[in-house]
Amino acid sequence: MTKKYLPLLLLALLFGAARAFAQEPAAPPAAAPSAPIAWSSLSPQQQKLLSGFGSQWNTLPPARQQALAHGSERWLGMSDAERSQARDRFQHWQTLPPDQRRDLRNKWQRFQSLPPHQQEMLRQDFRRFQQLPPERREALRQQWRSLTPAEREQWHNLSPAQRQQRFDRAIAQPPKRSPPSHH
């Protein structure tokens, strides 16, 4: 397999399982420890949504309180269609084996550790990938799956600029078609 497909294929793998990358920029990591959030400071809608945590709210770590508060804000700001998609993704997540969840968490953490401009570049690439016809996306996924571990590692070691160039070439190149059989 040629190396020009490597960046696209990695992106397909990463983003196919973690669509959240393309939805909204990741929050920058907090420099200081999280401050607790008072239950009374949440809106009535947030309190209703988080009612299962109400009795234990004050015992939750501040970082967990902040994550729940932020998540409830996002949820309340979603359309019905977005909520449905989020439920579907969560249900899919719950069916994944623990090792696959761990791998996805690690990939998400690597993504979050990237500088903002690289995160945005990956989001743009993902959007471009999603605009490809389904058969083209699947062909590129198959090509990624057929790479050896050494070829995948080579791709991981490319600079962001090299990855971008190869991604651009992979997107632009039409899929290879097998010759028609004559029966």
MOFENNOR-V914300 format. One record per residue. N is the residue number from 1. PHI is phi in degrees with one decimal (* if undefined). PSI is psi in radians with two decimals (NA if undefined). OMEGA is omega in radians with two decimals (999 if undefined). Layout:
n = [N | N]
phi = [PHI | PHI]
psi = [PSI | PSI]
omega = [OMEGA | OMEGA]
//
This chain:
n = [1 | 2 | 3 | 4 | 5 | 6 | 7 | 8 | 9 | 10 | 11 | 12 | 13 | 14 | 15 | 16 | 17 | 18 | 19 | 20 | 21 | 22 | 23 | 24 | 25 | 26 | 27 | 28 | 29 | 30 | 31 | 32 | 33 | 34 | 35 | 36 | 37 | 38 | 39 | 40 | 41 | 42 | 43 | 44 | 45 | 46 | 47 | 48 | 49 | 50 | 51 | 52 | 53 | 54 | 55 | 56 | 57 | 58 | 59 | 60 | 61 | 62 | 63 | 64 | 65 | 66 | 67 | 68 | 69 | 70 | 71 | 72 | 73 | 74 | 75 | 76 | 77 | 78 | 79 | 80 | 81 | 82 | 83 | 84 | 85 | 86 | 87 | 88 | 89 | 90 | 91 | 92 | 93 | 94 | 95 | 96 | 97 | 98 | 99 | 100 | 101 | 102 | 103 | 104 | 105 | 106 | 107 | 108 | 109 | 110 | 111 | 112 | 113 | 114 | 115 | 116 | 117 | 118 | 119 | 120 | 121 | 122 | 123 | 124 | 125 | 126 | 127 | 128 | 129 | 130 | 131 | 132 | 133 | 134 | 135 | 136 | 137 | 138 | 139 | 140 | 141 | 142 | 143 | 144 | 145 | 146 | 147 | 148 | 149 | 150 | 151 | 152 | 153 | 154 | 155 | 156 | 157 | 158 | 159 | 160 | 161 | 162 | 163 | 164 | 165 | 166 | 167 | 168 | 169 | 170 | 171 | 172 | 173 | 174 | 175 | 176 | 177 | 178 | 179 | 180 | 181 | 182 | 183]
phi = [* | -76.5 | -76.8 | -69.0 | -87.5 | -54.4 | -63.8 | -64.0 | -67.7 | -64.9 | -61.6 | -61.0 | -64.4 | -63.1 | -85.1 | -62.1 | -97.1 | -131.7 | -64.7 | -61.3 | -56.0 | -89.1 | -84.4 | -155.7 | -58.8 | -69.3 | -71.4 | -65.7 | -63.3 | -71.4 | -78.7 | -107.8 | -58.8 | -67.0 | -92.6 | -63.1 | -114.1 | -72.8 | -55.3 | -68.0 | -82.4 | -78.3 | -67.2 | -56.3 | -65.6 | -65.3 | -60.6 | -63.9 | -63.0 | -99.2 | -55.5 | -63.4 | -101.1 | -53.5 | -70.6 | -112.0 | -50.7 | -69.0 | -95.0 | -73.3 | -60.4 | -53.8 | -63.0 | -68.0 | -58.7 | -65.5 | -64.0 | -65.7 | -63.0 | -64.0 | -62.4 | -67.4 | -62.2 | -61.2 | -59.6 | -66.3 | -87.1 | -84.4 | -76.6 | -59.1 | -64.9 | -64.7 | -64.2 | -62.4 | -62.8 | -63.9 | -61.1 | -60.9 | -63.1 | -65.1 | -62.2 | -63.5 | -57.1 | -65.8 | -85.2 | -72.5 | -65.8 | -53.9 | -67.6 | -70.8 | -62.2 | -60.6 | -61.2 | -66.2 | -61.1 | -62.3 | -66.0 | -64.2 | -64.1 | -63.1 | -60.0 | -65.0 | -81.6 | -71.7 | -62.4 | -52.9 | -67.2 | -72.8 | -60.1 | -65.0 | -60.7 | -66.2 | -61.3 | -63.6 | -62.5 | -62.5 | -59.5 | -63.7 | -60.4 | -64.5 | -81.3 | -69.8 | -60.5 | -52.9 | -66.7 | -69.3 | -60.5 | -65.2 | -61.6 | -69.1 | -61.5 | -62.4 | -62.9 | -62.3 | -62.7 | -83.5 | -70.5 | -77.1 | -56.7 | -65.7 | -65.8 | -66.0 | -63.2 | -57.8 | -63.3 | -60.1 | -87.3 | -71.9 | -73.3 | -55.5 | -66.1 | -65.4 | -60.7 | -62.8 | -60.2 | -68.5 | -62.4 | -58.4 | -66.0 | -65.8 | -65.4 | -74.4 | -79.3 | -68.7 | -65.7 | -77.0 | -109.0 | -77.0 | -66.4 | -63.4 | -88.1 | -109.4 | -108.9]
psi = [2.46 | 2.68 | -0.20 | -0.30 | -0.22 | -0.87 | -0.72 | -0.72 | -0.67 | -0.75 | -0.70 | -0.75 | -0.86 | -0.82 | -0.41 | -0.57 | -0.31 | 1.24 | -0.27 | -0.39 | -0.65 | -0.10 | -0.81 | 2.58 | 2.53 | 2.52 | 2.42 | 2.56 | 2.48 | 2.40 | -0.61 | 2.81 | 2.63 | 2.49 | 2.50 | 2.67 | 2.22 | 2.40 | -0.68 | -0.30 | -0.20 | 2.59 | 2.78 | -0.64 | -0.72 | -0.75 | -0.71 | -0.80 | -0.67 | 0.33 | -0.53 | -0.33 | -0.13 | -0.84 | -0.39 | 0.11 | -0.81 | -0.25 | -0.16 | 2.53 | 2.55 | -0.67 | -0.66 | -0.73 | -0.78 | -0.70 | -0.75 | -0.73 | -0.79 | -0.77 | -0.68 | -0.63 | -0.79 | -0.80 | -0.80 | -0.42 | -0.06 | 2.65 | 2.96 | -0.70 | -0.74 | -0.67 | -0.71 | -0.77 | -0.71 | -0.73 | -0.77 | -0.77 | -0.71 | -0.76 | -0.70 | -0.75 | -0.74 | -0.42 | -0.20 | 2.53 | 2.66 | -0.67 | -0.60 | -0.67 | -0.75 | -0.78 | -0.75 | -0.69 | -0.75 | -0.71 | -0.69 | -0.73 | -0.68 | -0.75 | -0.82 | -0.42 | -0.16 | 2.66 | 2.65 | -0.67 | -0.59 | -0.65 | -0.78 | -0.67 | -0.75 | -0.68 | -0.75 | -0.74 | -0.71 | -0.77 | -0.73 | -0.75 | -0.75 | -0.42 | -0.20 | 2.69 | 2.57 | -0.68 | -0.58 | -0.75 | -0.77 | -0.68 | -0.72 | -0.64 | -0.75 | -0.70 | -0.72 | -0.78 | -0.47 | -0.10 | 2.59 | 2.81 | -0.62 | -0.71 | -0.67 | -0.73 | -0.69 | -0.76 | -0.75 | -0.49 | -0.02 | 2.67 | 2.79 | -0.67 | -0.72 | -0.72 | -0.76 | -0.77 | -0.80 | -0.63 | -0.82 | -0.75 | -0.71 | -0.69 | -0.71 | -0.49 | 2.24 | 2.68 | 2.61 | 2.34 | 2.50 | 2.56 | 2.56 | 2.49 | 2.50 | 1.83 | NA]
omega = [3.13 | -3.07 | -3.08 | 3.11 | -3.03 | -3.08 | -3.14 | -3.08 | 3.08 | 3.12 | 3.12 | 3.13 | -3.12 | -3.01 | 3.09 | -3.12 | -3.06 | -3.06 | -3.12 | -3.14 | -3.04 | -3.02 | 3.14 | -3.13 | 3.10 | 3.10 | 3.13 | -3.13 | -3.13 | 3.14 | -3.11 | 3.09 | -3.11 | 3.06 | 3.12 | 3.11 | 3.11 | 3.10 | -3.10 | 3.13 | 3.10 | 3.10 | 3.09 | 3.12 | 3.11 | 3.13 | 3.12 | -3.13 | -3.08 | -3.04 | 3.10 | 3.14 | -3.01 | -3.07 | -3.13 | -3.05 | -3.07 | 3.12 | 3.13 | 3.04 | -3.14 | 3.14 | 3.12 | 3.10 | -3.13 | 3.13 | 3.13 | 3.13 | 3.13 | 3.14 | 3.13 | 3.07 | 3.13 | -3.12 | -3.12 | 3.12 | -3.10 | 2.99 | 3.09 | -3.14 | 3.12 | 3.10 | 3.12 | 3.10 | 3.13 | 3.10 | 3.13 | 3.13 | 3.14 | 3.12 | 3.09 | 3.14 | -3.10 | -3.13 | -3.10 | 3.06 | -3.11 | -3.13 | 3.10 | 3.07 | 3.12 | 3.13 | 3.13 | 3.07 | 3.12 | 3.11 | 3.12 | 3.12 | 3.08 | 3.11 | -3.12 | 3.14 | 3.11 | 3.03 | -3.09 | -3.11 | 3.09 | 3.07 | -3.13 | 3.10 | 3.12 | 3.09 | 3.13 | 3.11 | 3.12 | 3.11 | 3.11 | 3.12 | -3.12 | -3.13 | 3.10 | 3.06 | -3.10 | -3.13 | 3.10 | 3.10 | -3.13 | 3.11 | 3.13 | 3.06 | 3.14 | 3.11 | 3.11 | -3.12 | -3.11 | 3.13 | 3.05 | 3.06 | 3.12 | 3.12 | 3.10 | 3.13 | 3.09 | 3.14 | -3.14 | -3.09 | 3.11 | 3.04 | 3.10 | 3.14 | 3.11 | 3.11 | -3.11 | 3.13 | -3.12 | 3.08 | -3.14 | 3.13 | -3.12 | 3.13 | -3.06 | -3.06 | 3.10 | 3.13 | 3.09 | -3.14 | 3.09 | -3.11 | 3.13 | 3.11 | -3.12 | -3.14 | 999]
//
